[in-house]
Amino acid sequence: EVTITGRGFEPGARVRLLVGRRPNNLDVVERLRAGPRGRVSAVVELPEWARPGREVYFALQTRDRDGRVVSEPFRVTARPNRPERVSLTGTITNRGVECPVMRSDDGRTYSLTGDLQGYRAGDRVFVEGRIAEASICQQGTTVEIRRISEAE
């Protein structure tokens, strides 16, 4: 997995995340929405063709295609085992000790690590991520944020 982050977008802007073997030949793999502070963040799995030794390029592009930034080549070094993925809807609370905490709609508590993109206590959010193998957080199960957005 690779974490892609960007900033400087208009709040709420629609942004495409692209990936490919060459910087001028990229495919859309995710559609994101900038948070309230104009940031985007996503954790993407490497494509099946991305084997150790190969290079992968990533890009963020505005929906209107006026703004586009392409990464330097990412060199694949290994393909690790995939951790458990989760999708949660709930409310960020102000009860976090070491990390922000979210109470999901089913009443469970999750600590969050990663970029909250400006979301704060009281905000209702949808989070996609993975269960952390190790964490300094002291409350509930820790979720490494892959994507966060306003809950519908």
Secondary structure, 3 states (H helix, E strand, C coil): CEEEEECCCCCCCEEEEEEEEECCEEEEEEEEECCCCCCEEEEECCCCCCCCCCEEEEEEEECCCCCEEECCCEECCCCCCCCCEEEEEEEEECCCCCCCEEEECCCCEEEEECCCCCCCCCCEEEEEEEECCCCCCCCCEEEEEEEEEECC
